[in-house]
Amino acid sequence: MTVVVASGLTVGNGPGGNDAGGNGAGRDHGMQVFGGGHSIEVVSGSLKLAAGEMRAYQPDWGRLSRACSDVPEGKGLQGDEYLEIFRALQQVREAARKASEQMMHSSASVDKLEQSLSRAAENYEQAESQNLSTIGYADTDASVGAVINMMQAMPEWREEMALLAFAIYSPGLLGMKLRNEMNAAEMKKVGARTVRTLFSVLFDFAPNIVVAGKEEVSTMRTDATKLTTWIEHQQLAGEGHGSIMVSKAVTSSGEHRWIVTIPGTNMSGGSTWGLRRMAQAFDNNTDDVRNAVEAALKEAGAKPGDGVYLNGHSQGGTHSLNLAHDQEFKEQYKLKGTFTAGAPHGDDDPPTDAPQLMLIDPDDAIPALGATAPLKVSPNRVAVFSKSRDRVASSKPDLLGSDHGSHNYLDHARVADGVQDTALSDIKKQMELDDLKITETYRFKTSNGSKVRLPPLIPPPTVLRPLRIRF
């Protein structure tokens, strides 16, 4: 099944309730968990198994019934004794015959019930997929904010960029008007296509990532079963110009694993994780990031075939999701799972070989940035939608708003860590996070390398100056 809702729950510190996160910075949260194995599927599978067991046992009862029909003559038994044994065997035979018939009847009934539940699960999936199509988009469209940030990053192209955005957006807007589809969802789709096109046209290259030597950050033993730990590592990765963090972890059985945290978008001067790197994420171009991650893993001590987790906030989460589909990376290391917070999720189908856990604030517009379709979840991809009810809305169309900050997602992670939800627990088990402890954490600072720049896909500013439009 493509989209399945595992559970919907609300937690918070309202009247009569407790703050499920134990902290939550005093904020009231509403949380829904999407994906995982639906309870209907679980019951349906159990019924199918039970029906199979009944069919397997039924022949045994039949053989017992037939065996009781052939009663040998009693040797050394008196007439009354023989008659008593004969009658007892006849009773066993009749009981076995009835049990055999009942098992066949029950098996057929269970099969019908299982089929009915399967149909109900499919109908439930369709209804919930429609619901997810609205939840998968924030109330605020980030497309305008993204264009503004592009203008700030490349001021020499400001007028041309605005003109190009207008040229891309206008036909889509006109099409919606002609089709009588002027609604928020369709406008966000047009905005997503506009942003993707601008990124691919304007940011035609990104420099290589240079990875510096490892710097030990911590040797404290921390609990990797808690989502707050993963968010805290995302915050460490985002410090300064952005760094790749590599943590060594150990299971209860002594098996070593590695957690790689990729930084999010960093607009500081000199950072290699700016909008050009974001364009690579949108284009699903993983070459530079994969090379940097593999270099950091090797320097940290990871060996080919070791288990690796990918972790990232915002742009770092998108690179993590892309790497989860990168066969070259997965041939080098055994991918155990991916965790993202506030990451643009794109339109990709969930992978079938490694689980994914995604934390999303519905008021954060960034996760849907560039996506032309709702987020797809599955038993292998669980999305936790956590909403702060006391949020103060802002009308500023900023790309990196307060709802997108890692501090906000740290609050949501605290709440999620206190929630008892089947889908959330199951995906953690799939990721084998039980008793996973981080023992060492290293920082690998990154900087821009060099790469031959491709010819720009739009004329230089001097050519377009006669078309300048003031905004």
Secondary structure, 3 states (H helix, E strand, C coil): CCCCCCEEECCCCCCCCCCCCCCHHHCCEEEEEECCCCHHHHHHHHHHHHHHHHHHHHHHHHHHHHHHHCCCCCCCCCHHHHHHHHHHHHHHHHHHHHHHHHHHHHHHHHHHHHHHHHHHHHHHHHHHHHHHHHHCCCCCCCHHHHHHHHHHHCHHHHHHHHHHHHHHHHHHHHHHHHCCCCCHHHHHHHHHHHHHHHHHHHCCCCCCEEEEEEEEEECCCEECCCHHHHHHHHHHHHCCCCEEEEEEEECCCCCEEEEEEECCCCCCCCCCCCHHHHHHHHCCCCHHHHHHHHHHHHHHCCCCCCEEEEEEECHHHHHHHHHCCCHHHHHHCEEEEEEEECCCCCCCCCCCCCCEEEEECCCCCHHHCCCCCCCCCECCEEEEEEEECCCCCCCCCCCCCHHHCHHHHHHHHHHHHCCCCHHHHHHHHHCCCCCCEEEEEEEEEEEECCCCCCCCCCCCHHHHHHHCCCC
